[in-house]
């Protein structure tokens, strides 16, 4: 990520954009092909020299062009022909954001793999679910992690969709009219850079695209914050159901030798605030004057590389937390038993209404039993069995059956299957391009392209009958 946002990478893309534009002009007969070849062969840049020239010009693109021209010679007169600075800046920015998104998507996939592994490991590990911070009903730690897995799946979806809207370049001149540059040159250059040409632009690519990208990063950072906060709460001394890994020789406090603090989770919560703040700046950058002003530029030079780099780091750190998470099932069971079965109250309430009891009176009867349990007068099941309004409808055996964790965990398997945990999750919900890529390994890339172009390949979910066929038959 650091390399993508380095001056060297930026100038590499600037130079490639300028050279591709010259080559496209040569193909259209607008400049001599020999000159375009000379530009491709000799064009070079020097970062220290560009910095020195910029002290005089106070303009980074002009400093770059002067430096490159020195290495090219007379053919340099064609460089930047019909272009404006933002043609180079915004097209380069699109390449950098696309490359950054590729790294971030890889980080999300790696994070989800780690989450999936832990979710499967603790699939049926019981713990108490909490609402308002208060014990509610039983869940499993695996279900909690499955929820995390699903949330970051949406993050992956959003970032993939946003990448398509940020993967846009422009070479359309000072106000976007292509007055001095054939639109075919824009199409050619963008295609070779892996971009789409803007349908319409001014001097710049419109900043709603960049605002969407930044708000997407902010949502992902907020999801990281949400789970960092979850783990921090679960690590509190009086809860202590999970704990960040604490290494040999690690220290928690300069004053208190006993401390084991969730410092990485706290760091992630703090950094999420920075990414969210940067998103607000991107939203402010949408409103520019007429066909363009430069008020967005200085801010973007900070918020875009910083946010991409921060989020990359945050995804790595959250993955490390998940992979090394210390999980304490015995403590989860201990906390689950603190309220002596109060979390079965809804099961009793619903059984009463199904048995014909009026809901208000049934609720009040169950609540009376619950309040006695809160005060330490026996278990919830015992107090339920002492309520005449309940026992007239439910037998003791029925009450015991209802006060069981089995009721709460009966759909866990189905939930995991829905998320694709029955298979390798990374294969269970692959987008079409991944499927195509796997087929390409079997058929050969060139052969596949030809067959796709002729519409000869169709993808279907395998039926039980096809699944029983021989591999060679399935291949056909």
N, C-alpha and C positions, 0 to 999 in steps of 0.2 A: 504493500500500500504506500509506503514511504517513497518508493521509487516512482510510482505513478505520478505523484504530486511533486516530484523533484524538478528543478529548473532544467536539468538535462532532458528528462522525458518531455517536458513541455516544449522545449525548443526542437526536439526530434519531430514532434507532431507538427509544429509550425512549419518546419522545413519540408516534411513530406507533403503537407497540404499544398504548399507553394509549388513544389516540383510536379506533383500530380496535376495541378491546374495548368502548368506550362505544357505538360505532355498531352493533356486533353485539348488544349488550344492547337498544338501541333497536329494532332490527328484530324482536327477540323480545318486544317490549312490556314489557321490564323497567324501562326508564327512558324519560322523555319524549323523543320524537324531536327536539323543539325544543331541548332541552338538549344532545343529542348534536351538533346542528348548531352550537350556540353554542360547544361545545368545539372542534369542527373549525375553526371560523372564527377563534377568538380565542387558542387555546392557543399560547403562546410560552415560550421559556426564555432565560435569560441566564447564560452560563458564569461570569462574575465574581460575579454575585449568588448562584448556587448554591454557589460556593466559600466565599462569606462566610457563608451560612446553615449550611453544613456545619461551620464552626468551632464553632457552637453545638450542632448536633444530633449531631455525630459519626456521621452516617449519611447516605451519599450519596443514596440513593433518597428518603428523607424530605425532604432539602434540595431535591432536584429537584421533588418534588411540591408543596412549599410555594411554590417559585418559579413553577411553572406555574399554580397556583391563583390567584395574584395577577393573572395576565393574563386569566383566564377569568371570574371572578366567581362568583355563586351556583351555577351549573351545575357548578362544579368538585367539588361534593360527590360526583358520580358517578365521578370519576376514581379509579382503583385499587380500584374496588368489587369485593370478593371476591378480590382478587389479593394475592400476597405478593411481596416484593422479588425473589426468584429467578425468579418468572414473567417479570419484565422483564429481569433480568440474563441469564438463560440463553437466553431467546429472542433477545435482542440479540446475545449471543455467537454463537449459531448463524448469524445473518445475517452477522456480521463474518467468521466462519470460512468461510462459503460464498463471500462476496465475495473473500476472500483466496485461496481455492482457485482461483477463476476466473483470477486474475492469475497464480498459480503454474503452472496448466495452460498458460496462454498462454506463459509463460516456457519451459516444457518443450518446447512445439511449436516455438518459435523456435530453441531450442538444437538440437533434432533436425534442423531444416532446415539449420542451419549444418554439423552433423556430416555429414549426407547429401551436401551439396555437396562437402565435402572427401573423403569416402569415395569418391565417384565419380571425383574428380580423381586420386586416388592408388590406384585400384582394383588396378592391376597393378604397383605400385612395390615391388620386392622388398626385403625386409629380413630380418634374423635374428629368429626367435622365441626367447625366453629362458624357461627354467624354473630356479628357484632362483637367478636372476640370471646363469645360465650359458647360453652358446649351445646351442640345442636343434635346431630345424629351421626352414627358411625359411617365412616368411609374407609377406603384402604389407601395406604401411601402410594400404591401403584396407580390408583385412580387419580390422585392429586398430580402425579407426574404425567399421566396420560393427558390431563387437561393442559399441562405445560407444553407437551408435545404438540397438541392440536393448535394451541395459540401461536406457536412459532411456525406451524404450517401455514397459517394465515399470513404471517409475516413474510414467508417465502413467496406466497402468491402475490401479495401486494408489491413486493420489490421486483418480481418478475414482470408484472404488468407495468410498473412505473418505468422500468428500464426501456420498454418500447417507446414510451413517450419522451424520454430524455435522450434517446439514441437518435438525435436529429441534428444535422448540420445545416449550414447555409453558406452559399457563395453567390450572393445576389446584389452586392454593391451597397452604396452609401445609404439608400433608403428602401432597399429590397425590391427594386423594379427591374433588375438585370439590365439596366440601361447600357452598361459597358462590358457585360460578360454574358455570353450565351448560356441560357439555362441548362443546356446539355452538358456544359462543363461542370456545373454544380452537381448534376446527377451522377456523372462519371466519378468525380472526386469523392463524393459521399459514399458511393457504392464501394469503392476501393478501400475506404477507411472503415467499412463495416457500419455505415450510418445510413439513415434515410434522409433525403433532402426535405427541408421544411416545405409544407404545402404553400405557405405564404409567410413572409417575414418582413420586418422593417430593416433597420440597420443591424438588428440583433434577432436572435431567437427569443420568442416571447417568454417572460419570466414566470408565467404560471406553471410551466414545465418544471423549472428548478424549484419552485415553491412546493409542488407536489412531491418531488424527489425528497426534499428536506423534511416535509411533514411525514413522509413514509419512514424516513430514518428516525424521526422523533417518536413515532408510534412503536417502532421496534425497540428503541431505547427505553420507552415506557414499559414495554413488556418485560424487558430485562430488569428494570426497576421493580416491577410488580413481583417477580420471582425472587429477586434479591431480598426484598422486604419480607416475603413469605419465609424464606430460610432464616432471616434474622429473628423473626418472631418465634419460630420453632426452636431456635437456639437459646432463647431466654432461660436463665437458670431454673426457674420454676416450671418450665415446659420441657426443655432439653430432649426433644424427640429426634432432632438431627443437629449436626454440628459441622461447621467448616473444618476441613483438615487442618490440624495444628502440628507443624513439623518439629522434628527433633532440633532443639536449640532455638526455636522461635520464641519470641517474647511478646507479651500482650500489653504490658504497661511499664512505664519507667518507675512508677511508684508502688504498684501492687503486683508482686511476683505471681500471684495465683491466677491472674486474668487470662482468659482465652476468648478473644473478641472476634466477632464476625467482620473483620476489617475489609475483606474483599467485597463482600456484599454491600457494605456501607460505601465503599469506593464506587461501586457501580451505581448506587442510588444517586450519589453526588454527580457523577459524570452524565447521567441521564438528564439532569437539570440543564447541563450545558448544551446538550444536543437539542432539547426542547427550546431553549432560548435562541439557539441558532436558527431553528425553524421559524420563529417569529420574525427574525431579520429577513429571511427569504420571502416571507409573506409581504413584508414592507417593500421589498424590491420589485414587486409586481407592477406597482403604479409608477411608471416612468413618463417623462414628457414626450408627447408626440411620437416621432419615429425613433426616438432614443435619447436618453441622457446618460451620464456616466456615474450616477449616484450609487448604482448597484455594484459597480466593479470592485471598489475597495473592500466592501463588505464580503463579497463572494470569495475574494482571495484569502479570507480567513475562514469563513463558515463552511465552505465546501470541502477543502482538504482536511480541516480540523474534524468535521463531523464524520467523514468517511473513515479517517484514521481512528477516531475515538470509538466508533461503533465496531470496527474490526477488532480492536483491543477488547472491548466489552464482551463481544461474542466469545472470544477465546477464554476470557476469565470466567464467564458464566459456565462454559463447558467444563473448565477445570474444577469449578465448584461441584458441579453435578457428578463428574467422574470420581472425585475423591470424597464425596459427601459421606460423613460418618452418620449412619442411621442406627437408631436405638429402638428396635421393636419392643423390647421389654418395657421401656419407658412409655411407649405409645400405649401398651396394654395397661400399664399402671394409671396413666391419665384417663384412659377410657373408663376405668372402673371407679374413678373418683366420685362420680355422681350416682353410683349404685343403681344403674339401669334407668335413670330418668329419660334417656334418649329413646326409650321404647314407648313414650307417651302417645305419639301419633298412631302407632300400631294398635294400641288399645282403643283410642278414640274412633278410628275407622272401623274396627271390628264391632264396636257398640252400635254405630250408625247402620252398619250392614245388618246387624241383628234386630233392627227396628227402633232403637233408641232415638229420641229427639236430640239433635246435635247440640243445642245449648246445654241441656241437662247432662248430656254425656261429657261435654267439654268440662263442665264444672266438677263433675265427679272425678274425672281423671286429674284435674288440677288439684283437687283436695288431696288426693293420694300423692301427687308430686310435691306439694308444699310440705307435707309431713316428711317426705324423704329429704327435702332441702334442709329441714330442721334436725335431721339425724335420727329420725324415728324409723329405723329399719330400711330395707331395700324398697325400691319402687314396686317390684312384683308383690312383695308382702303387703304393702299398703293398698295396692289395687285389690287384692283378695279380701281386704277388710271393708271395702266399700259396697254396701248392699245394692246400690243402683248399678254397680258393675257386675257383681256376682249373680244377679238375677238374670243377666243376659249371657255371661261368659263363665264357663266352668274353670276350675283351677288348672286343669290340664290345658285348656285352650289359652289361658293367660300365660302359662309357661311356654307354650309353643310360640306365642306372639312376642315374648321377651327373648328373642333369639337374633343373633347377628346374621343368620342365614337369610332372613327376609331382606336385609339391607344389601347383601352381596349377591343376590340371585341373578343380577343382570351384568355383573362385572365381565364375565366371559364375552357376552354379546357386545359390550362396549369396546372391548379390546379388539374384537374381530372387525368392528366397524372402522376402527382406526388403522386396520391393516396389520395388527400385531400378531395375527395368526400366521402370517408369512414374514419374510424379511420385509420390513416396512418400506425400505427404499425401493423395492420392486413392486410393492402392492399398489402404490399410487403414483407411478411414474407418468410424467407428461408424454405426449405423443413423440416428441423429438428424441426422448431417451429410448422409446421402443424402436423407432426407426434406426437409431444408432446401433442398437443391439442386432437388428436384422442385418444391418450393413456389414457387421463383422462376419456373418455367415455367407452373404451373397457377394461381398466385394463392393466397394463404394461406387465404382463406375457402373457396374451392372445394376446396382440398386437405383442409381439416379435415372438410368434409362428406363427401367421398369416403372418407377414412380411417375415419370413423365408421360408414359403411355397408359397410366391408370391401371396397371396390372397387379398392383399390390393392394390388398385390403386387409384391415386388421379387425379381428373378431375375438370376443372372449371365448376361450376354449370350452366346448361342451364336454360332458362326461364321455360321450362317444368318441370325440376327437382325442380326448386325453388318453384313451386306451389304445389308440392307433400307434403303430411303430414310429420311431423318430423319423425314418425316411419318408413315411407316408405323411406325417405332419408337416415335414419340410415342403413336400409338394403342395 
